[in-house]
Amino acid sequence: MEQRHPLPPFTMETALQKVQMAEDAWNSKDPERVCLAYTIDTEWRNRTEFINGREAVKEFLKGKWEKELDYTLKKELWGFRENRMAVRFVYEYHNAEGQWFRAYGNENWEFDENGLMCKRYASINDLPIKESERQLK
């Protein structure tokens, strides 16, 4: 049985640890590494896309990081209870044409008893910025 520590129910310490682990994984931009944090049958909503299953997540992330270049992310725990978390985040990237963006959003996470994320619902907004306005480097 796969387990991804820390396991729920979360404390402040373990919730903060889980968020930092997610930030570190996403900043690796490695779809293979990132997708291992999710259940085989994970459910996602990412902007207007609905993604089901770990393999679909992996394919989604491959495409994401092919388009979102020099991606850098910061996550912040907003709240938690038992096996659920609310996370606020900001990330920056540029497209192939060189236009930079800052993306802001919120995620709701639900974990199974093994510490794998079974649900991830993300609301995200992109703001075009100048390279000189970057805050995450």
ABEGO torsion letter per residue (X at the ends): XBBBOBBOBBBAAAAAAAAAAAAAAAAAGBAAAAAAABBAABBBBBEABBBBEAAAAAAAAAAAAAABBGBBBBBBBABBBEABBBBBBBBBBBBAAGBBBBBBBBBBBBBBAAGBBABBBBBBBBBBBBAAABABX
